[in-house]
Amino acid sequence: MQKTKLISQLLVGGLLSFVLATLGNQAVQARRTVSLPETKCVSTGPGRWRPYKSDVAVGRAVYTSRLSLAPGNAFVSMTCRIMPEGYDTYFQTLNLEYGMRDNDSGSPPTTVNIYLDGQRKHSRTIAPGQKDSMSFDVTNVNNVAIETICSNRSQYCGRVYFFQAALVPFPPPPDESK
């Protein structure tokens, strides 16, 4: 009887350890880098944005685009809520890298504005073949907006391609069992 009880307790203990280790591993994996379009995003303006993977040449180098914003002859903006429900802080950094294709040489320049919680934090006008990159501290930021504005209303502006639009979370807490 004692032997059966001991075996039963060992099995339950082993199973409980396995379940806790699995759940702990899932919690660590949940804190991964997230592409901005994976958050809750909405569009404004007559242009459009879309997440899709495409290889493009910018500045005579090949990049893999993850997202594009097409202002047309006006503008487009995507606004994303990046703070998950129930969190005060989740993401630490927003990394952006974008440009206009080399073969859009007839396109007018496009202005790219970045807003954090409604406050403009970055503005740059780029032309075909040019790229830009930057990082933002988004520790206490709830919303991020990216806006592209065509500089010439009588001409169609080419797309702005984003090679990186990554939200980096805070590192997971250290494993206290070590």
Phi, psi and omega in degrees: 000314179299320182295317180296318179296318179296315178298318179298316179294321177295318178296314179297316178298317178295317179295316179297318177299318179297314181298314180296320178295319179295314179296320178297320178295321178294322179296320178294318180293332181296333179272074181245165173294135185240135174288136183310317179295348177284345177276180180281110185237145175231161184247147170225155178098164181286339178284189179215158174233154176201142174276129173194157183261128181204141176272130181226153177258124177225124181061035180060032174225149181266131177232152174261115180280141178250346188199146173222148174239127183243103183284349185064229176253022181223256181201166171212147178221139171243129179243129185235133172274116186258347182270115179297151178306137175084004180246145172268326179215135178223303181266149181255319188221143170248119178254125179235140172216127186210167178188176176248143184298148176300320185277011172263036189300338178274357183282141171294161175297159180232136177268132178249121177246139177242128180242137173242118184049044175083354180259124179292125182248346183203140174214130179211136175261126180238154178244168177307137181088355180256153176221166180212156175213151179197164176231146179232143172281118180242029184307313182244031183260135177263324186228142176236135176233138173241128183234135173240133183235125177289135183279350183223110184290346180264000178230155179274127178270143176291167179291154168256123183260133178255117179275337176215131173213070192249131173262119182259122181283166170300146176301146178296154179299150180296152179289112185285348181281350181270000000 
